[in-house]
Amino acid sequence: MPEGKAAAAWQDTSIKYPYQDKAAAGPLSLALEAGERLLLLGPSGCGKSTLLNTLTGLIPGTIPAEVTGEVQLFGEKVKSRPPAEWSRQVAQLFQDADQTLCGMTVADEVAFALENLGLPEGEILQRTAAAIDRVGLEPAFGVRRTMRLSGGEKQLVAMAAALAQGAPLFVADEPTAHLAPRAAERLRALLLEPGRSTSVLIIDHRLDGLIDRVDRVAVMGPDGTLVAQGPPAALFREHGELLARFGIWQPLASLLDAELASANLAASDPPLHLSDVLTHIDRLPPDARRLATGIARAFVGRRVRPAIDAGATLSALKGADCAPLFGPVVLRDVSVELRAGEVLGILGGNGAGKSTLGASLAGLLRLKGGRRSGPPGGMAFQNPENQFVTGSLREEIESATDAILTAPEREQRVATMLRRWRLEGLENSHPYELSQGQKRRLALATLTASGRWPFLVLDEPTAGLDAAGAAAVAAQVANLADIGHGVAVITHDMDFALAVCHRVVLVGEGGLIGEGRPGELMRDHALMARAGLEPPTILPALEWLERVPTC
């Protein structure tokens, strides 16, 4: 890399897609310095992924768009080379792993870019094996076909392929969206390990465990322009209200810090970790400590789902052997039930069989053994594109509404669902034109547009969503349970599971290894480790509250 040159830079850049009235991103100016770790935040649909795709010229070279301003890599204009010729300088991990995987074996996928670089065979084999190991996959994993992998496993393989390139600039778009917490932590450590000279530009919504490893945060607003940037802790304190208004994720520490600040009880230095806030409260004078503890107790209480007395069983598996379509049995002798008014969390590591269990519970997969009882349920798939069948958002939602509705009633229902899932103004857009977060919200809108399903199975419903989108999912899940529906939520987000689920099951080792209340199971560190999971971020606050006086 030329000395003194920014690793990447946009100068007065704006991107506009064909047939669109406004820019998808920009105009903005932003630079990533050599060796810097930069986190890019923004609400779903603001153009973050679009901006990243201009870095190597995929936009407009492969994806048609009008790009104004200038984009540079290492001091050189991006448009001076075709996208493929930037592969030695830039390794890019896309939001959807299927965009890069070709259906080969895992080892072939990881080696593919290295072969295109013309590296010696011995070096290719060494780099491939090292990359597979670095992301936590067993060596025997190399012979598996990527088309047979779970969504999280595909993400790991795509990450291994990008890491194997050893490029001086690593660009990652939602690298942990489909990963279990333990795998996500491993990848963050790899990507942002101290002492590496690699420049890193990352988009991610999972902030806890990340912000203390980045140097700077840049924030895009809903209009695709840059609205704030700076060191992480200071940025979240200074611009917290703005981020909340735009529906952008903030760390739990920053959210609690803001509530303490409203009572003039915040620490002088902005926190990076929840433990920093709790330590500060412990050091306050007695009267101030009691008030701050009350604020913290209410803060935690809003993020833990209380127990309920569930109703009748809606769907049950008894001694079930579950297998994916055309695949072998992955779960044996599974017994689980979903009851009316209940939210059941299905938790586990990548490739444990969570999606297979959810689809079996919904009646979408034929069991290899045992039995299932109850009516079929609706299911939101991990890849929302699998649900789209029409050419516009309006048609998608209309086709999902109840047949008995009159035309005016159907029109009103469509408008309600567009508003509920923050999709207003996009009703005439094709579903494939949406961002990943918008696609997920559309899939959930179609699934909840009618009352035909007695229960729903939601597979990773918050993956890739901004804070406002995740809050909408949580509210809808709670509403469905309140009116007597059952909801099964497959998720890697332990804090989301703690906030919405009445009961959880842990999937691992070819079956179920745990079942119970979320707060109880998540405190069992040994059991969580067996399932490839980490405790929720808010757990230290729960344990802290048990130690402090109640008044």
C-alpha positions as CSV (number, residue, x, y, z in Angstrom):
1,M,0.0,0.0,0.0
2,P,1.4,3.4,-0.9
3,E,2.7,5.1,2.3
4,G,0.4,7.8,3.7
5,K,-2.6,6.8,1.5
6,A,-6.0,6.1,2.9
7,A,-7.0,2.4,2.5
8,A,-10.4,3.5,1.2
9,A,-12.0,6.8,0.5
10,W,-15.3,8.3,-0.8
11,Q,-15.2,11.9,-1.9
12,D,-18.6,13.6,-2.4
13,T,-19.9,10.1,-3.5
14,S,-23.5,9.5,-4.4
15,I,-25.1,6.3,-5.8
16,K,-28.4,6.2,-7.6
17,Y,-30.0,3.0,-9.1
18,P,-31.8,3.0,-12.4
19,Y,-35.5,4.0,-12.3
20,Q,-35.2,5.4,-8.7
21,D,-36.2,8.9,-7.8
22,K,-33.5,9.5,-5.2
23,A,-30.0,8.3,-4.3
24,A,-29.6,5.0,-2.5
25,A,-26.6,6.4,-0.7
26,G,-24.9,9.8,-0.4
27,P,-23.7,12.3,-1.1
28,L,-21.0,11.7,1.5
29,S,-17.3,11.8,2.1
30,L,-15.6,9.2,4.3
31,A,-12.1,7.8,4.6
32,L,-10.7,4.6,6.2
33,E,-7.1,5.2,7.2
34,A,-4.4,2.6,6.9
35,G,-4.6,0.0,9.7
36,E,-7.8,1.5,11.1
37,R,-10.9,-0.5,12.2
38,L,-14.0,1.4,11.2
39,L,-17.6,0.4,12.1
40,L,-20.3,1.7,9.8
41,L,-23.8,2.0,11.3
42,G,-27.2,3.1,10.0
43,P,-30.8,2.0,9.8
44,S,-31.9,-0.7,7.4
45,G,-32.1,0.5,3.8
46,C,-30.0,3.6,4.3
47,G,-27.4,2.4,1.7
48,K,-24.6,0.9,3.7
49,S,-24.2,-2.2,1.6
50,T,-24.6,-0.1,-1.6
51,L,-21.7,2.1,-0.4
52,L,-19.5,-1.0,0.2
53,N,-20.2,-2.4,-3.2
54,T,-18.6,0.7,-4.8
55,L,-15.3,0.0,-3.2
56,T,-14.1,-2.5,-5.8
57,G,-16.3,-1.2,-8.6
58,L,-19.0,-3.9,-8.3
59,I,-21.2,-0.8,-8.5
60,P,-21.4,0.3,-11.3
61,G,-19.2,-2.3,-13.1
62,T,-21.5,-5.3,-12.4
63,I,-24.5,-3.8,-10.7
64,P,-25.9,-0.9,-12.8
65,A,-26.0,2.5,-11.0
66,E,-25.0,6.1,-11.5
67,V,-22.0,6.9,-9.2
68,T,-21.0,10.5,-8.8
69,G,-18.0,11.8,-7.0
70,E,-14.9,9.7,-6.6
71,V,-14.0,6.4,-4.9
72,Q,-10.4,5.5,-4.1
73,L,-8.5,2.5,-2.9
74,F,-4.9,3.0,-1.6
75,G,-4.8,6.4,-3.3
76,E,-5.9,5.0,-6.7
77,K,-9.2,5.6,-8.4
78,V,-11.3,2.4,-8.2
79,K,-12.6,2.8,-11.7
80,S,-9.0,2.6,-13.0
81,R,-9.3,-1.2,-12.8
82,P,-12.0,-3.8,-13.3
83,P,-13.4,-5.3,-10.0
84,A,-11.5,-8.6,-10.3
85,E,-8.2,-6.8,-10.3
86,W,-8.7,-5.5,-6.8
87,S,-8.8,-9.0,-5.3
88,R,-5.2,-8.8,-4.1
89,Q,-5.9,-5.6,-2.2
90,V,-9.5,-6.2,-0.9
91,A,-11.2,-9.2,0.6
92,Q,-15.0,-8.6,0.8
93,L,-17.5,-10.6,2.9
94,F,-21.0,-10.0,1.6
95,Q,-24.2,-9.8,3.7
96,D,-25.6,-12.9,2.0
97,A,-23.1,-15.7,1.9
98,D,-24.9,-17.3,-1.0
99,Q,-23.8,-14.4,-3.2
100,T,-20.2,-15.7,-3.1
101,L,-20.5,-19.5,-2.6
102,C,-20.6,-21.6,-5.8
103,G,-21.9,-24.9,-4.5
104,M,-18.5,-26.6,-4.4
105,T,-17.0,-28.3,-1.4
106,V,-15.9,-26.2,1.6
107,A,-12.2,-26.6,0.7
108,D,-12.8,-25.7,-2.9
109,E,-14.8,-22.6,-1.9
110,V,-12.0,-21.4,0.3
111,A,-9.3,-22.1,-2.3
112,F,-11.2,-20.6,-5.2
113,A,-10.0,-17.0,-4.8
114,L,-6.4,-18.2,-4.2
115,E,-6.5,-20.3,-7.4
116,N,-7.7,-17.2,-9.3
117,L,-4.6,-15.4,-7.9
118,G,-2.4,-18.0,-9.5
119,L,-0.7,-19.0,-6.2
120,P,1.4,-22.2,-6.0
121,E,-0.6,-25.4,-5.1
122,G,1.3,-25.9,-1.8
123,E,0.5,-22.4,-0.6
124,I,-3.2,-22.7,-1.6
125,L,-3.5,-26.0,0.4
126,Q,-1.7,-24.4,3.4
127,R,-3.8,-21.2,3.4
128,T,-7.1,-23.2,2.9
129,A,-6.4,-25.5,5.8
130,A,-5.4,-22.5,8.0
131,A,-8.5,-20.5,7.2
132,I,-10.9,-23.4,7.8
133,D,-9.2,-23.9,11.2
134,R,-9.2,-20.2,12.1
135,V,-13.0,-19.9,11.8
136,G,-13.5,-22.9,14.1
137,L,-14.4,-25.6,11.6
138,E,-13.0,-29.1,11.8
139,P,-10.6,-30.3,9.0
140,A,-13.1,-32.9,7.9
141,F,-15.6,-30.1,7.2
142,G,-13.6,-29.4,4.0
143,V,-15.2,-32.2,2.0
144,R,-18.8,-31.1,2.7
145,R,-20.9,-29.4,0.0
146,T,-21.8,-25.8,0.8
147,M,-25.3,-26.3,-0.5
148,R,-25.9,-28.7,2.3
149,L,-24.8,-26.3,5.1
150,S,-26.9,-24.2,7.5
151,G,-27.0,-20.4,7.0
152,G,-24.5,-19.9,9.8
153,E,-22.1,-22.5,8.5
154,K,-22.2,-20.9,5.0
155,Q,-21.3,-17.6,6.7
156,L,-18.3,-19.3,8.4
157,V,-17.1,-20.7,5.0
158,A,-17.5,-17.3,3.3
159,M,-15.5,-15.8,6.1
160,A,-12.8,-18.4,5.8
161,A,-12.6,-17.8,2.0
162,A,-12.1,-14.0,2.6
163,L,-9.6,-14.5,5.4
164,A,-7.5,-16.9,3.2
165,Q,-6.9,-14.0,0.7
166,G,-4.7,-12.2,3.3
167,A,-5.6,-8.8,1.6
168,P,-4.5,-5.5,3.3
169,L,-8.2,-4.3,3.3
170,F,-11.0,-6.5,4.8
171,V,-14.6,-5.4,4.1
172,A,-17.3,-7.2,6.1
173,D,-21.1,-6.7,5.7
174,E,-23.0,-8.2,8.6
175,P,-20.4,-10.9,9.2
176,T,-22.1,-12.2,12.4
177,A,-25.8,-11.9,11.5
178,H,-26.3,-15.7,11.2
179,L,-23.7,-16.9,13.7
180,A,-24.1,-18.3,17.2
181,P,-22.6,-16.0,19.9
182,R,-19.5,-18.2,20.4
183,A,-18.7,-18.3,16.6
184,A,-19.4,-14.6,16.3
185,E,-17.0,-13.8,19.1
186,R,-14.3,-15.9,17.5
187,L,-14.7,-14.1,14.2
188,R,-14.7,-10.6,15.8
189,A,-11.4,-11.6,17.5
190,L,-9.9,-12.8,14.2
191,L,-11.0,-9.8,12.3
192,L,-10.1,-7.2,14.8
193,E,-7.2,-8.8,16.6
194,P,-4.7,-6.2,18.0
195,G,-1.4,-5.8,16.1
196,R,-2.7,-6.7,12.7
197,S,-1.9,-4.2,10.0
198,T,-5.0,-5.0,8.0
199,S,-7.5,-2.2,7.5
200,V,-11.0,-3.3,8.4
201,L,-14.4,-1.7,7.4
202,I,-17.3,-3.5,9.0
203,I,-21.1,-3.2,9.1
204,D,-22.7,-5.0,12.0
205,H,-25.7,-4.6,14.3
206,R,-24.4,-6.7,17.1
207,L,-22.4,-4.1,19.0
208,D,-21.7,-5.5,22.4
209,G,-18.3,-7.2,22.2
210,L,-17.4,-5.2,19.1
211,I,-17.2,-1.5,19.9
212,D,-14.2,-1.8,22.2
213,R,-12.3,-3.3,19.3
214,V,-12.9,-0.6,16.7
215,D,-11.2,2.8,16.4
216,R,-14.0,4.8,15.0
217,V,-17.7,4.7,14.3
218,A,-19.4,6.4,11.3
219,V,-23.2,6.7,11.2
220,M,-25.4,7.0,8.1
221,G,-28.8,8.5,8.4
222,P,-32.0,7.3,6.7
223,D,-31.3,9.5,3.7
224,G,-27.9,7.8,3.1
225,T,-25.7,10.7,4.2
226,L,-23.1,10.7,7.0
227,V,-24.6,12.2,10.2
228,A,-22.0,11.4,12.8
229,Q,-18.6,9.9,13.3
230,G,-16.0,9.6,16.2
231,P,-14.6,7.3,18.9
232,P,-17.2,4.7,19.9
233,A,-18.0,5.5,23.6
234,A,-18.1,9.3,23.0
235,L,-20.2,8.9,19.9
236,F,-22.9,6.9,21.6
237,R,-23.2,9.3,24.4
238,E,-23.1,12.4,22.3
239,H,-25.5,11.2,19.6
240,G,-27.6,8.7,21.5
241,E,-30.9,10.5,20.9
242,L,-30.2,10.8,17.2
243,L,-29.4,7.1,16.9
244,A,-32.6,6.2,18.8
245,R,-34.7,8.4,16.6
246,F,-33.2,6.7,13.5
247,G,-33.7,3.2,15.0
248,I,-30.0,2.4,15.1
249,W,-28.6,-0.1,17.5
250,Q,-26.7,1.1,20.6
251,P,-24.7,-0.9,23.2
252,L,-26.6,-1.8,26.4
253,A,-24.0,0.2,28.3
254,S,-24.7,3.3,26.3
255,L,-28.5,2.9,26.7
256,L,-28.3,2.5,30.5
257,D,-25.8,5.4,30.6
258,A,-28.3,7.6,28.9
259,E,-31.0,6.8,31.4
260,L,-28.6,7.6,34.3
261,A,-27.7,10.8,32.5
262,S,-31.3,11.9,32.5
263,A,-31.2,11.8,36.3
264,N,-27.7,13.4,36.5
265,L,-26.2,10.2,37.7
266,A,-24.0,9.2,34.8
267,A,-20.2,8.8,35.1
268,S,-17.9,11.5,33.7
269,D,-16.5,9.2,31.1
270,P,-18.8,7.4,28.7
271,P,-18.8,3.6,29.2
272,L,-17.9,0.9,26.7
273,H,-19.1,-2.1,28.8
274,L,-22.2,-2.7,31.0
275,S,-19.8,-3.7,33.8
276,D,-18.4,-0.1,33.7
277,V,-21.9,1.3,34.4
278,L,-22.6,-1.1,37.2
279,T,-19.2,-0.4,38.9
280,H,-20.0,3.3,38.6
281,I,-23.3,2.8,40.4
282,D,-21.7,0.9,43.2
283,R,-19.3,3.8,43.8
284,L,-22.1,6.5,44.1
285,P,-23.1,8.0,47.5
286,P,-25.9,6.0,49.2
287,D,-28.9,8.2,48.1
288,A,-27.7,8.5,44.6
289,R,-26.8,4.7,44.5
290,R,-30.4,3.8,45.5
291,L,-31.9,6.0,42.8
292,A,-29.4,4.7,40.2
293,T,-30.1,1.1,41.2
294,G,-33.9,1.7,40.7
295,I,-33.2,3.0,37.2
296,A,-31.0,-0.1,36.5
297,R,-33.7,-2.4,37.9
298,A,-36.4,-0.9,35.6
299,F,-34.0,-1.0,32.7
300,V,-33.3,-4.7,33.2
301,G,-37.0,-5.5,33.9
302,R,-38.0,-4.2,30.5
303,R,-35.6,-6.7,28.9
304,V,-36.7,-9.9,30.6
305,R,-40.0,-11.7,29.7
306,P,-42.0,-12.7,32.7
307,A,-43.4,-16.3,33.1
308,I,-46.9,-17.2,32.1
309,D,-49.4,-20.0,32.4
310,A,-49.6,-21.3,28.8
311,G,-52.7,-22.7,27.2
312,A,-53.4,-25.9,25.2
313,T,-50.8,-27.6,23.1
314,L,-50.8,-26.4,19.5
315,S,-48.1,-28.6,18.1
316,A,-46.0,-31.4,19.6
317,L,-43.2,-33.7,18.6
318,K,-42.9,-37.1,20.5
319,G,-39.7,-39.2,20.1
320,A,-39.1,-37.5,16.7
321,D,-36.2,-38.1,14.4
322,C,-35.9,-34.9,12.3
323,A,-34.0,-34.5,9.0
324,P,-33.8,-31.7,6.5
325,L,-35.3,-32.2,3.0
326,F,-33.3,-34.9,1.2
327,G,-30.8,-35.0,4.1
328,P,-29.9,-37.5,6.9
329,V,-31.4,-37.5,10.4
330,V,-29.7,-34.6,12.4
331,L,-31.9,-34.8,15.6
332,R,-33.0,-38.0,17.3
333,D,-35.7,-38.8,19.8
334,V,-36.8,-35.2,20.2
335,S,-39.9,-34.4,22.3
336,V,-41.1,-30.8,22.5
337,E,-44.4,-28.9,22.4
338,L,-45.6,-25.4,21.7
339,R,-48.6,-24.1,23.6
340,A,-51.1,-21.4,23.0
341,G,-50.0,-18.0,24.2
342,E,-46.4,-19.1,24.6
343,V,-43.2,-17.9,22.9
344,L,-40.8,-20.8,22.7
345,G,-37.1,-20.1,21.9
346,I,-35.1,-22.6,19.9
347,L,-31.4,-22.0,20.6
348,G,-28.2,-23.7,19.6
349,G,-25.0,-23.4,17.7
350,N,-24.5,-23.2,13.9
351,G,-25.5,-26.5,12.2
352,A,-27.1,-27.9,15.4
353,G,-30.4,-28.6,13.6
354,K,-32.5,-25.6,14.9
355,S,-34.1,-24.8,11.5
356,T,-34.8,-28.5,10.9
357,L,-36.5,-28.7,14.4
358,G,-38.6,-25.6,13.6
359,A,-39.7,-26.9,10.2
360,S,-40.6,-30.2,11.8
361,L,-42.6,-28.5,14.5
362,A,-44.5,-26.5,11.8
363,G,-45.3,-29.7,9.9
364,L,-43.2,-28.7,6.9
365,L,-40.8,-31.7,7.1
366,R,-41.8,-35.3,7.2
367,L,-40.4,-37.1,10.3
368,K,-38.1,-40.0,9.9
369,G,-39.4,-41.5,13.2
370,G,-41.7,-40.7,16.1
371,R,-44.8,-38.6,15.6
372,R,-46.1,-35.1,15.4
373,S,-49.5,-33.9,16.5
374,G,-51.4,-30.6,15.8
375,P,-52.3,-28.5,12.8
376,P,-49.7,-27.0,10.5
377,G,-48.1,-23.7,11.3
378,G,-46.7,-20.8,9.3
379,M,-42.9,-20.4,9.0
380,A,-40.7,-17.4,8.2
381,F,-37.5,-18.9,6.6
382,Q,-34.0,-17.9,7.4
383,N,-33.6,-16.6,3.9
384,P,-36.6,-14.2,3.4
385,E,-36.3,-14.4,-0.4
386,N,-37.5,-18.0,-0.3
387,Q,-41.0,-16.6,0.6
388,F,-41.4,-14.1,-2.2
389,V,-43.7,-15.0,-5.1
390,T,-44.8,-11.7,-6.7
391,G,-43.4,-8.6,-8.2
392,S,-44.1,-5.9,-5.6
393,L,-44.5,-5.5,-1.9
394,R,-48.2,-4.6,-2.3
395,E,-48.8,-7.9,-4.2
396,E,-46.8,-9.9,-1.6
397,I,-49.0,-8.7,1.3
398,E,-52.2,-8.8,-0.7
399,S,-51.6,-12.5,-1.6
400,A,-51.1,-13.3,2.0
401,T,-54.3,-11.7,3.4
402,D,-57.4,-13.7,4.2
403,A,-59.5,-14.6,1.1
404,I,-62.8,-13.5,2.8
405,L,-61.7,-9.9,3.0
406,T,-63.4,-7.4,0.7
407,A,-61.3,-5.2,-1.6
408,P,-61.4,-2.2,0.7
409,E,-60.6,-4.4,3.7
410,R,-57.7,-5.9,1.9
411,E,-56.4,-2.5,0.9
412,Q,-56.6,-1.4,4.6
413,R,-54.9,-4.5,5.7
414,V,-52.0,-3.9,3.3
415,A,-51.6,-0.3,4.5
416,T,-51.6,-1.5,8.1
417,M,-48.9,-4.1,7.5
418,L,-46.8,-1.6,5.5
419,R,-47.0,0.8,8.4
420,R,-46.5,-1.8,11.1
421,W,-43.3,-3.1,9.5
422,R,-41.9,0.3,8.4
423,L,-42.3,-0.4,4.7
424,E,-44.3,2.6,3.7
425,G,-43.3,4.2,0.4
426,L,-41.9,0.9,-0.9
427,E,-45.2,-0.8,-1.8
428,N,-44.5,-0.7,-5.6
429,S,-40.9,-1.9,-5.3
430,H,-39.9,-5.4,-6.2
431,P,-39.0,-7.5,-3.1
432,Y,-35.5,-8.2,-4.5
433,E,-34.8,-4.5,-4.6
434,L,-34.9,-4.2,-0.8
435,S,-32.1,-4.3,1.7
436,Q,-31.7,-7.5,3.7
437,G,-33.4,-5.9,6.7
438,Q,-36.3,-4.7,4.6
439,K,-36.7,-8.2,3.0
440,R,-36.9,-9.7,6.4
441,R,-39.5,-7.3,7.5
442,L,-41.5,-8.0,4.4
443,A,-41.4,-11.7,5.0
444,L,-42.7,-11.2,8.5
445,A,-45.4,-8.9,7.2
446,T,-46.7,-11.5,4.8
447,L,-46.7,-14.2,7.5
448,T,-48.7,-12.0,9.9
449,A,-51.0,-10.5,7.4
450,S,-53.7,-13.1,8.1
451,G,-55.0,-15.0,11.1
452,R,-54.9,-18.4,9.3
453,W,-52.0,-19.8,11.4
454,P,-52.6,-21.0,14.9
455,F,-48.8,-20.7,15.5
456,L,-45.8,-19.4,13.8
457,V,-42.1,-20.5,13.6
458,L,-39.7,-17.6,13.0
459,D,-36.2,-18.5,11.8
460,E,-33.7,-15.8,12.8
461,P,-36.3,-13.1,12.6
462,T,-33.9,-10.3,13.8
463,A,-30.9,-11.2,11.7
464,G,-29.7,-8.0,9.9
465,L,-32.5,-5.8,11.4
466,D,-31.8,-2.4,12.9
467,A,-33.0,-1.6,16.4
468,A,-36.4,-0.3,15.3
469,G,-37.0,-3.4,13.2
470,A,-36.0,-5.8,16.0
471,A,-38.4,-3.8,18.4
472,A,-41.2,-4.3,15.8
473,V,-40.6,-8.0,15.7
474,A,-40.6,-8.2,19.5
475,A,-43.8,-6.2,19.7
476,Q,-45.5,-8.4,17.1
477,V,-44.4,-11.6,18.8
478,A,-45.7,-10.4,22.1
479,N,-49.0,-9.4,20.5
480,L,-49.4,-12.8,18.8
481,A,-48.8,-14.5,22.2
482,D,-51.2,-12.2,24.0
483,I,-54.1,-13.1,21.7
484,G,-53.5,-16.8,22.1
485,H,-51.2,-17.8,19.2
486,G,-48.0,-19.8,19.8
487,V,-44.7,-18.6,18.5
488,A,-41.5,-20.5,18.2
489,V,-38.4,-18.3,17.7
490,I,-35.2,-19.7,16.3
491,T,-32.5,-17.2,17.2
492,H,-28.8,-16.7,18.0
493,D,-29.6,-13.4,19.8
494,M,-29.6,-14.4,23.5
495,D,-30.8,-10.9,24.7
496,F,-33.7,-11.1,22.2
497,A,-34.6,-14.6,23.5
498,L,-34.5,-13.4,27.1
499,A,-36.8,-10.5,26.2
500,V,-39.4,-12.3,24.2
501,C,-39.4,-16.0,25.2
502,H,-41.3,-17.7,28.0
503,R,-39.4,-21.0,27.6
504,V,-36.4,-22.1,25.6
505,V,-34.9,-25.4,24.4
506,L,-31.2,-25.9,23.7
507,V,-30.4,-27.9,20.6
508,G,-27.1,-29.7,20.4
509,E,-25.3,-33.1,20.2
510,G,-28.0,-34.5,17.9
511,G,-30.9,-33.7,20.2
512,L,-32.2,-31.5,23.0
513,I,-29.7,-30.9,25.8
514,G,-31.7,-28.4,27.9
515,E,-35.2,-26.9,28.4
516,G,-36.6,-24.3,30.8
517,R,-36.9,-20.6,31.6
518,P,-34.5,-18.5,29.6
519,G,-33.0,-16.7,32.6
520,E,-32.3,-20.0,34.4
521,L,-30.8,-21.9,31.4
522,M,-28.7,-18.9,30.3
523,R,-26.9,-18.8,33.7
524,D,-25.7,-22.4,33.3
525,H,-22.4,-21.5,31.6
526,A,-21.4,-25.2,31.2
527,L,-24.7,-26.0,29.4
528,M,-24.5,-22.9,27.2
529,A,-21.0,-23.8,26.2
530,R,-22.1,-27.3,25.2
531,A,-24.7,-25.6,23.0
532,G,-22.1,-23.3,21.5
533,L,-23.7,-20.3,23.0
534,E,-22.6,-17.4,25.2
535,P,-24.8,-15.8,28.0
536,P,-26.8,-12.7,27.1
537,T,-25.1,-9.3,27.3
538,I,-27.5,-8.2,30.1
539,L,-26.7,-11.2,32.3
540,P,-24.1,-9.3,34.4
541,A,-26.8,-6.8,35.3
542,L,-29.2,-9.5,36.3
543,E,-26.7,-11.1,38.6
544,W,-25.6,-7.7,40.0
545,L,-29.3,-6.8,40.8
546,E,-29.5,-10.0,42.9
547,R,-26.6,-8.8,45.0
548,V,-27.8,-5.3,45.7
549,P,-30.5,-4.3,48.2
550,T,-34.0,-3.9,46.8
551,C,-34.6,-0.6,48.6
